[in-house]
Amino acid sequence: MDTSIFTDKSKQPEEQDLLHALGKTFDVWQEIVRIVYLKYPKAVSEWNYPGQKYGWSFRVKDKKRAIIYLLPRDQYFMVAFNFGQKAFEKIIESNISDEIKHNLASARVYAEGRGIRIEVKNRNVLENISQLIEIKLAY
């Protein structure tokens, strides 16, 4: 089971909790949130607790939809996106990594689109995530 490191519903994570949990990847988390706000200054961020099965997650959204989800784990985190068909086609045409394209292409298609999760254990995926944020905002 892939669950947040924060599972206590009564305690929303604070910055110190996040710093301790993420370790070296805390700076990358902050950078990704900064990238979203640079590209979409009206973004709103919030912690969300969908249930014990998932634990706490962090999302940054525009008026209607989540732009990106950040899912805290032990010493790393995951980012998650949902993409509609037009965004999916744009990603396939882009220079985003083949691994991400393959994972997205093989994802189940739901009414809200295709979902993908990307492990973030270092800065190596930042460029891909930045492009995915741009595509998400465009479509």
C-alpha positions in Angstrom: 0.0 0.0 0.0 1.3 3.4 -1.0 0.3 5.7 1.9 1.3 9.2 3.1 3.9 9.3 5.9 1.2 11.4 7.7 -1.8 9.3 8.6 -3.1 11.0 11.7 -6.3 12.8 10.6 -6.3 15.0 13.8 -2.8 16.5 13.0 -2.4 18.4 9.7 1.3 18.4 8.8 3.3 21.5 9.4 6.5 22.7 7.8 8.7 21.2 10.5 6.9 17.8 10.1 7.5 18.0 6.4 11.1 19.0 6.7 11.7 16.0 9.0 9.8 13.5 6.9 11.2 14.5 3.5 14.8 15.1 4.5 17.0 16.1 1.5 14.0 16.3 -0.8 12.3 19.1 1.2 14.0 21.7 -1.0 12.7 20.0 -4.1 9.2 20.0 -2.7 9.4 23.7 -2.1 10.8 24.3 -5.6 7.9 22.5 -7.3 5.4 24.5 -5.3 7.3 27.7 -6.3 7.2 26.7 -10.0 3.4 26.3 -9.9 3.1 29.8 -8.3 5.4 31.3 -10.8 3.4 29.9 -13.7 0.0 30.5 -12.1 0.2 33.2 -9.4 -3.5 32.8 -8.4 -2.9 29.2 -7.3 -4.2 28.0 -4.0 -2.5 25.3 -1.9 -4.0 23.2 0.8 -3.5 20.0 2.7 -6.1 17.3 2.1 -7.1 14.2 4.0 -9.1 11.9 1.8 -9.1 9.1 4.4 -7.0 6.7 6.5 -6.1 4.6 3.4 -4.2 7.6 1.8 -3.3 9.9 4.7 -2.5 13.6 4.2 -1.5 15.0 0.8 -0.8 18.5 -0.5 -2.4 20.0 -3.5 -2.0 23.2 -5.5 -5.0 24.1 -7.6 -6.5 26.8 -9.7 -10.2 27.9 -9.3 -11.7 24.6 -10.4 -9.1 21.8 -10.4 -6.0 20.5 -8.9 -2.9 21.4 -10.9 -0.6 19.0 -8.9 -0.7 16.8 -5.9 2.3 16.3 -3.6 2.3 13.1 -1.7 4.8 12.9 1.3 6.6 9.7 1.9 9.6 8.7 4.1 12.6 10.7 2.9 11.0 11.4 -0.6 7.7 12.3 -2.1 5.6 11.7 -5.1 3.9 14.1 -7.4 0.6 13.2 -9.1 -1.2 14.7 -12.0 -4.4 14.0 -13.9 -4.4 14.9 -17.6 -7.2 15.1 -20.1 -6.9 13.8 -23.7 -5.5 17.1 -25.2 -2.9 17.4 -22.5 -2.0 13.8 -22.9 -1.4 14.3 -26.6 0.7 17.3 -25.9 2.8 15.3 -23.5 3.4 12.5 -26.0 4.6 15.1 -28.5 6.9 16.8 -26.0 10.5 16.1 -25.0 9.4 14.8 -21.5 11.1 11.6 -20.5 10.0 8.4 -22.3 9.4 6.7 -19.0 6.8 9.3 -18.0 5.2 9.1 -21.4 5.1 5.3 -21.2 3.6 5.4 -17.7 1.0 7.9 -18.8 0.1 6.0 -22.0 -0.4 2.8 -20.0 -2.5 4.5 -17.3 -6.2 3.7 -17.0 -8.4 6.4 -18.5 -11.1 7.8 -16.2 -13.7 10.6 -16.8 -11.2 13.2 -15.5 -8.4 11.8 -17.7 -5.3 9.8 -17.0 -3.4 9.9 -13.8 0.3 9.6 -13.2 2.5 9.5 -10.1 6.2 10.3 -10.3 8.7 9.5 -7.5 10.8 12.5 -6.4 14.0 11.4 -4.7 16.3 14.1 -6.1 16.2 17.1 -8.5 16.6 15.0 -11.6 12.9 15.1 -12.5 12.4 18.8 -11.9 12.5 19.8 -15.6 10.0 17.1 -16.5 7.7 18.2 -13.7 8.0 21.8 -14.7 6.9 20.9 -18.3 4.0 18.8 -17.0 2.8 21.8 -14.9 2.9 24.0 -17.9 0.9 21.5 -20.0 -1.6 21.0 -17.2 -2.1 24.8 -17.0 -2.5 25.1 -20.8 -5.2 22.4 -21.0 
